[in-house]
């Protein structure tokens, strides 16, 4: 991860963001990021509201603004992940834990 987030082709984006907001929304995000990089206009995607709610884009009436990297998942999206993916993402360094550490209280089950 770079200080600003993950490159669009990073496994983190495919694995966790797709699980959290869906493949269509992530595909739209990647198209928006590519268009911004090339300084091209494209049609506003159907998933614009979901991308905005997730903090991935900011929009006005006439423009959408997108980052050049994808940030780590915000805590409010973690409940959308399966228990296994949630454990994996919480063990990522940017979430403040290291591999193998248990997160939260309660009993761990397999």
GIDAMO-V116270 format. One record per backbone hydrogen bond with DSSP energy under -1.0 kcal/mol. CO is the residue of the C=O (numbers start at 1). NH is the residue of the N-H. E is the energy in kcal/mol with one decimal. If there is no record, write none. Layout:
CO/NH/E  CO/NH/E
//
This chain:
2/5/-1.5  5/2/-2.7  6/70/-3.1  7/10/-2.1  10/14/-1.4  11/15/-3.1  12/16/-2.5  13/18/-1.2  16/20/-1.8  17/21/-2.9  18/22/-1.8  22/26/-1.9  23/27/-2.6  24/28/-2.4  25/29/-2.4  26/30/-2.5  27/31/-2.1  28/32/-2.5  29/33/-2.7  30/34/-2.3  31/35/-2.5  32/36/-2.5  33/37/-2.3  34/38/-2.0  35/40/-2.9  45/48/-1.5  47/51/-2.5  48/52/-2.5  49/53/-2.6  50/54/-1.7  51/56/-2.4  52/55/-1.4  58/65/-3.5  63/60/-3.3  65/58/-2.2  70/6/-3.7  74/77/-2.0  75/78/-1.0  77/80/-1.6  78/81/-1.8  82/86/-2.7  83/87/-2.2  84/88/-2.2  85/89/-3.0  86/90/-2.2  89/92/-1.4  92/95/-1.9  93/96/-1.8  98/101/-2.1
//
